[in-house]
């Protein structure tokens, strides 16, 4: 993070020598220069060439940027063009240019420019750099709004600083403006990561009372949290909330509901959830089949599992890799690996006679 004032840096450091990049280029540098977009302004192309050929032996990168500003007199469109290209290239110089631009009058910085840098640091889990950016934003007199604070909630959540995420979320509420689905969603995700899905669900209900719809990914994350913890009641509540919100459940959401029962070892409910999924017209995956079989295995209900397999066969649903692995493990434990085919044939014949 740039913490040194631009004018102070220029005053205390020597001028950067603008070099002719056409000389002594490496093959890699020459190729990179040919990929510079032709629709970039000439002043931007000039800086891109300098960046491609930059080395610390030539001086400070900040001095290079300062020299470019003095020579080329860029406007905001130039800065944005540079930042877009550097970001597309995943260049390590992207953040250096972004931070430097905030200090330039020609960039005409606004709050969203600071928020973008906070998002950048959030992806890298660089909390202290993001916090410094927030401080710099305030020091320059910009109002910190809901969008920026939401970015901080996301950052703290991802980094595992759940208390700070909650405090920042409360700061958003203190702004006195209606919260949007992004702010709510970010805090719900923070609670999920903190192992407190019930708090996230409470926020979901708060959103519902205000007729604010959460994104599908939020419902899915909350459902997964309950599912992996074997909280079938919680998983059911969220699954119902998904449908009330007008979101059509897909096979992944249904699989998470089935998994909640599997974790508990409730094979009857796992099978019921599986059948309800199919009745809704959702094609069963091998993962879902494996989950039902695992539930039967937990309760040692071999006959029921065999019956389930016969029904799948009637519906032309093939048992694939994941479900086969569950069966192999189970039959090996029972010591009947060599009799698997015979068992299935006998059971299938008995079922046919009953019909």
PLY file of the C-alpha trace (Angstrom):
ply
format ascii 1.0
element vertex 355
property float x
property float y
property float z
element edge 354
property int vertex1
property int vertex2
end_header
0.00 0.00 0.00
1.31 3.46 -0.94
1.67 5.37 2.29
4.13 8.03 1.11
2.66 11.23 -0.25
3.20 11.60 -3.99
4.75 15.09 -3.80
7.10 14.04 -1.00
8.26 11.05 -3.02
8.97 13.22 -6.05
10.80 15.80 -3.94
13.11 13.32 -2.24
13.87 11.05 -5.20
15.73 11.50 -8.51
13.80 11.77 -11.75
13.16 8.51 -13.59
15.03 8.13 -16.86
12.59 7.44 -19.67
14.36 4.82 -21.80
14.07 3.73 -25.41
12.41 0.32 -25.15
13.26 -0.49 -28.72
16.82 -1.40 -27.77
18.11 -4.71 -26.37
14.70 -6.32 -25.98
14.47 -9.92 -24.88
12.32 -12.28 -26.94
9.75 -12.36 -24.16
9.61 -8.56 -23.90
9.31 -8.20 -27.69
6.42 -10.66 -27.78
4.65 -8.93 -24.88
4.91 -5.57 -26.61
3.29 -6.96 -29.75
0.27 -7.98 -27.61
-0.40 -4.42 -26.40
-3.96 -3.56 -27.59
-3.86 -1.28 -30.61
-6.97 0.54 -29.41
-5.09 1.90 -26.36
-4.10 5.54 -26.54
-0.50 6.25 -27.58
0.32 7.55 -24.09
-0.97 4.28 -22.58
0.96 2.18 -25.07
4.11 4.12 -24.15
3.70 3.30 -20.46
2.81 -0.34 -21.17
6.12 -0.70 -23.03
8.00 0.81 -20.09
6.21 -1.51 -17.65
7.02 -4.58 -19.77
10.70 -3.65 -19.81
10.83 -2.35 -16.23
13.48 -3.55 -13.82
14.42 -2.24 -10.37
17.87 -1.40 -11.74
16.25 1.42 -13.70
14.78 2.99 -10.58
11.59 3.04 -8.56
8.33 2.01 -10.21
6.63 5.00 -8.58
9.18 7.26 -10.26
8.39 5.64 -13.60
4.71 6.45 -13.13
5.52 9.99 -12.01
7.67 10.47 -15.12
4.83 9.21 -17.31
2.40 11.66 -15.70
4.79 14.57 -16.30
5.45 13.63 -19.92
2.07 12.36 -21.09
-0.49 14.30 -19.03
-2.96 11.36 -18.79
-6.70 11.68 -18.20
-8.94 9.32 -16.21
-9.76 7.26 -19.31
-6.04 6.51 -19.73
-5.71 5.30 -16.15
-8.77 3.08 -16.49
-7.50 1.64 -19.77
-4.16 0.79 -18.15
-5.75 -0.77 -15.09
-8.09 -2.88 -17.20
-5.25 -4.25 -19.31
-2.94 -4.93 -16.35
-5.76 -6.71 -14.53
-6.55 -8.83 -17.59
-2.87 -9.79 -17.73
-2.89 -10.59 -13.99
0.13 -8.31 -13.78
1.85 -7.71 -10.43
2.04 -4.06 -11.47
-1.75 -3.72 -11.46
-2.01 -2.91 -7.76
0.99 -0.55 -7.91
-0.62 1.46 -10.69
-4.01 1.34 -8.94
-2.58 2.68 -5.68
-0.50 5.36 -7.40
-3.48 6.53 -9.44
-5.48 7.29 -6.27
-2.98 10.06 -5.48
-3.19 11.65 -8.93
-5.58 14.52 -9.63
-5.88 13.37 -13.25
-7.36 10.07 -12.07
-10.29 11.86 -10.39
-10.59 9.11 -7.76
-13.99 8.22 -6.33
-15.09 5.83 -3.55
-15.55 2.91 -5.97
-11.89 3.11 -6.95
-10.92 2.49 -3.33
-13.48 -0.30 -3.06
-11.94 -2.09 -6.06
-8.56 -2.10 -4.31
-10.17 -3.44 -1.13
-11.72 -6.26 -3.19
-8.30 -6.96 -4.71
-6.68 -7.29 -1.31
-9.64 -9.34 -0.09
-8.99 -11.99 -2.74
-5.40 -12.22 -1.49
-6.39 -12.20 2.21
-4.22 -9.12 2.73
-6.33 -7.65 5.52
-3.90 -5.00 6.74
-3.44 -3.57 3.22
-7.21 -3.39 2.78
-7.55 -1.62 6.12
-4.87 0.89 5.09
-6.82 1.55 1.91
-9.95 2.22 3.97
-8.01 4.64 6.20
-6.59 6.42 3.14
-10.09 6.73 1.74
-11.34 8.38 4.93
-8.29 10.65 5.16
-9.04 11.99 1.70
-12.51 12.96 2.82
-14.52 10.27 1.02
-17.61 8.96 2.78
-17.36 5.23 3.46
-20.66 3.83 2.22
-22.50 0.51 2.31
-20.70 -0.84 -0.77
-17.24 -0.31 0.71
-18.18 -1.63 4.15
-19.74 -4.70 2.53
-16.41 -5.33 0.81
-14.76 -5.19 4.24
-17.32 -7.67 5.66
-16.47 -10.06 2.81
-12.76 -9.61 3.43
-12.99 -10.19 7.20
-15.27 -13.19 6.64
-12.93 -14.85 4.18
-9.92 -14.20 6.41
-11.64 -15.72 9.43
-12.05 -12.45 11.37
-15.71 -13.08 12.12
-15.97 -10.63 15.02
-14.65 -7.81 12.82
-17.09 -8.85 10.09
-19.98 -8.57 12.56
-18.77 -5.19 13.85
-18.47 -3.87 10.29
-21.94 -5.19 9.45
-23.30 -3.27 12.43
-21.49 -0.17 11.08
-23.46 -0.62 7.86
-26.70 -0.61 9.84
-25.62 2.61 11.58
-25.51 4.36 8.20
-29.30 4.49 8.42
-29.87 3.22 4.89
-31.82 0.08 3.91
-29.46 -2.87 3.66
-29.24 -4.63 0.30
-28.92 -8.33 -0.46
-25.12 -8.05 -0.87
-24.60 -6.76 2.66
-26.91 -9.38 4.13
-25.39 -12.12 2.00
-21.85 -11.22 3.03
-22.74 -11.40 6.72
-24.63 -14.67 6.29
-21.54 -16.16 4.66
-19.46 -14.85 7.57
-21.71 -16.63 10.06
-21.52 -19.82 8.02
-17.72 -19.69 7.99
-17.78 -19.05 11.75
-19.78 -22.25 12.25
-22.96 -20.40 13.25
-25.46 -21.14 10.44
-28.39 -20.46 12.79
-27.33 -16.80 12.96
-27.14 -16.74 9.18
-30.63 -18.23 8.97
-31.91 -15.53 11.34
-30.58 -12.90 8.92
-32.27 -14.77 6.08
-35.59 -14.43 7.88
-34.84 -10.74 8.47
-34.30 -10.34 4.73
-37.57 -12.13 4.02
-39.46 -9.78 6.36
-38.12 -6.89 4.29
-38.85 -8.65 1.00
-35.16 -8.82 0.11
-34.24 -11.94 -1.86
-30.93 -13.66 -1.15
-28.89 -15.12 -3.96
-29.05 -18.84 -4.70
-25.41 -19.24 -3.62
-26.30 -17.98 -0.12
-29.09 -20.52 0.27
-26.80 -23.24 -1.02
-24.02 -22.34 1.42
-26.44 -22.30 4.34
-27.99 -25.60 3.26
-24.52 -27.12 2.95
-23.61 -25.98 6.46
-26.65 -27.70 7.96
-26.22 -30.73 5.70
-22.60 -31.41 6.60
-23.43 -30.99 10.28
-26.23 -33.53 10.03
-28.85 -30.97 11.01
-31.74 -32.28 8.94
-34.28 -29.89 10.47
-32.13 -26.90 9.58
-31.52 -28.29 6.09
-35.26 -28.77 5.62
-36.03 -25.22 6.72
-33.53 -23.77 4.26
-34.71 -26.09 1.47
-38.27 -24.86 2.05
-37.05 -21.25 2.09
-35.42 -21.83 -1.30
-38.77 -22.80 -2.81
-40.66 -19.99 -1.07
-38.13 -17.57 -2.56
-39.15 -18.82 -6.01
-35.87 -20.62 -6.67
-36.25 -23.99 -8.38
-34.11 -26.54 -6.53
-31.47 -28.27 -8.64
-29.79 -31.63 -8.13
-27.04 -30.10 -5.98
-29.51 -28.56 -3.52
-31.46 -31.83 -3.41
-28.24 -33.72 -2.86
-27.43 -31.58 0.15
-30.83 -32.37 1.67
-30.30 -36.09 1.08
-26.84 -35.80 2.62
-28.27 -34.32 5.83
-30.26 -37.52 6.36
-27.29 -39.66 5.35
-25.09 -38.04 7.98
-27.78 -38.83 10.56
-28.22 -42.36 9.21
-31.91 -41.81 8.46
-32.20 -43.98 5.36
-36.00 -43.74 5.07
-35.90 -39.94 4.91
-32.88 -40.00 2.59
-34.80 -42.29 0.22
-37.90 -40.08 0.48
-35.89 -36.97 -0.39
-34.37 -38.88 -3.33
-37.81 -39.91 -4.63
-39.21 -36.39 -4.19
-36.32 -35.07 -6.25
-37.13 -37.48 -9.06
-40.86 -36.68 -8.89
-39.92 -33.03 -9.40
-38.32 -34.05 -12.70
-34.73 -33.71 -11.51
-32.44 -36.41 -12.88
-30.65 -38.36 -10.15
-26.86 -38.28 -10.20
-24.51 -41.04 -9.10
-23.66 -38.87 -6.09
-27.29 -38.89 -4.94
-27.55 -42.65 -5.41
-24.35 -43.08 -3.37
-25.77 -40.96 -0.55
-28.91 -43.09 -0.25
-26.83 -46.28 -0.26
-24.55 -44.82 2.42
-27.61 -44.09 4.57
-28.74 -47.72 4.21
-25.22 -48.86 5.07
-25.26 -46.84 8.30
-28.44 -48.58 9.40
-27.26 -51.94 8.01
-30.42 -52.29 5.93
-29.11 -54.57 3.19
-32.49 -55.76 1.90
-33.76 -52.20 1.58
-30.58 -51.21 -0.28
-30.98 -54.14 -2.68
-34.59 -53.16 -3.26
-33.45 -49.62 -4.01
-30.96 -50.93 -6.57
-33.59 -53.06 -8.26
-35.89 -50.03 -8.55
-33.06 -48.04 -10.10
-32.48 -50.83 -12.60
-36.14 -50.78 -13.58
-35.84 -47.06 -14.25
-32.63 -47.64 -16.26
-30.58 -45.66 -13.73
-27.04 -47.01 -13.78
-24.92 -47.42 -10.67
-21.68 -45.62 -11.48
-18.31 -45.02 -9.84
-19.26 -43.30 -6.59
-22.25 -45.49 -5.78
-20.26 -48.59 -6.75
-17.54 -47.58 -4.29
-20.13 -47.46 -1.47
-21.38 -50.92 -2.41
-17.88 -52.36 -2.69
-16.96 -51.04 0.75
-20.17 -52.34 2.29
-20.05 -55.82 0.73
-16.38 -56.17 1.58
-17.24 -55.41 5.20
-19.95 -58.08 5.06
-17.63 -60.56 3.36
-19.96 -61.14 0.42
-18.04 -59.48 -2.41
-18.14 -62.60 -4.62
-21.87 -63.07 -4.05
-22.96 -59.55 -4.98
-24.32 -60.58 -8.39
-26.13 -63.59 -6.97
-27.70 -61.54 -4.19
-29.00 -58.97 -6.62
-30.38 -61.62 -8.99
-32.11 -63.46 -6.16
-33.61 -60.29 -4.77
-34.75 -59.14 -8.21
-36.44 -62.49 -8.83
-38.20 -62.34 -5.46
-39.44 -58.83 -6.20
-40.81 -60.00 -9.57
-42.73 -62.83 -7.93
-44.27 -60.42 -5.46
-45.48 -58.29 -8.31
0 1
1 2
2 3
3 4
4 5
5 6
6 7
7 8
8 9
9 10
10 11
11 12
12 13
13 14
14 15
15 16
16 17
17 18
18 19
19 20
20 21
21 22
22 23
23 24
24 25
25 26
26 27
27 28
28 29
29 30
30 31
31 32
32 33
33 34
34 35
35 36
36 37
37 38
38 39
39 40
40 41
41 42
42 43
43 44
44 45
45 46
46 47
47 48
48 49
49 50
50 51
51 52
52 53
53 54
54 55
55 56
56 57
57 58
58 59
59 60
60 61
61 62
62 63
63 64
64 65
65 66
66 67
67 68
68 69
69 70
70 71
71 72
72 73
73 74
74 75
75 76
76 77
77 78
78 79
79 80
80 81
81 82
82 83
83 84
84 85
85 86
86 87
87 88
88 89
89 90
90 91
91 92
92 93
93 94
94 95
95 96
96 97
97 98
98 99
99 100
100 101
101 102
102 103
103 104
104 105
105 106
106 107
107 108
108 109
109 110
110 111
111 112
112 113
113 114
114 115
115 116
116 117
117 118
118 119
119 120
120 121
121 122
122 123
123 124
124 125
125 126
126 127
127 128
128 129
129 130
130 131
131 132
132 133
133 134
134 135
135 136
136 137
137 138
138 139
139 140
140 141
141 142
142 143
143 144
144 145
145 146
146 147
147 148
148 149
149 150
150 151
151 152
152 153
153 154
154 155
155 156
156 157
157 158
158 159
159 160
160 161
161 162
162 163
163 164
164 165
165 166
166 167
167 168
168 169
169 170
170 171
171 172
172 173
173 174
174 175
175 176
176 177
177 178
178 179
179 180
180 181
181 182
182 183
183 184
184 185
185 186
186 187
187 188
188 189
189 190
190 191
191 192
192 193
193 194
194 195
195 196
196 197
197 198
198 199
199 200
200 201
201 202
202 203
203 204
204 205
205 206
206 207
207 208
208 209
209 210
210 211
211 212
212 213
213 214
214 215
215 216
216 217
217 218
218 219
219 220
220 221
221 222
222 223
223 224
224 225
225 226
226 227
227 228
228 229
229 230
230 231
231 232
232 233
233 234
234 235
235 236
236 237
237 238
238 239
239 240
240 241
241 242
242 243
243 244
244 245
245 246
246 247
247 248
248 249
249 250
250 251
251 252
252 253
253 254
254 255
255 256
256 257
257 258
258 259
259 260
260 261
261 262
262 263
263 264
264 265
265 266
266 267
267 268
268 269
269 270
270 271
271 272
272 273
273 274
274 275
275 276
276 277
277 278
278 279
279 280
280 281
281 282
282 283
283 284
284 285
285 286
286 287
287 288
288 289
289 290
290 291
291 292
292 293
293 294
294 295
295 296
296 297
297 298
298 299
299 300
300 301
301 302
302 303
303 304
304 305
305 306
306 307
307 308
308 309
309 310
310 311
311 312
312 313
313 314
314 315
315 316
316 317
317 318
318 319
319 320
320 321
321 322
322 323
323 324
324 325
325 326
326 327
327 328
328 329
329 330
330 331
331 332
332 333
333 334
334 335
335 336
336 337
337 338
338 339
339 340
340 341
341 342
342 343
343 344
344 345
345 346
346 347
347 348
348 349
349 350
350 351
351 352
352 353
353 354
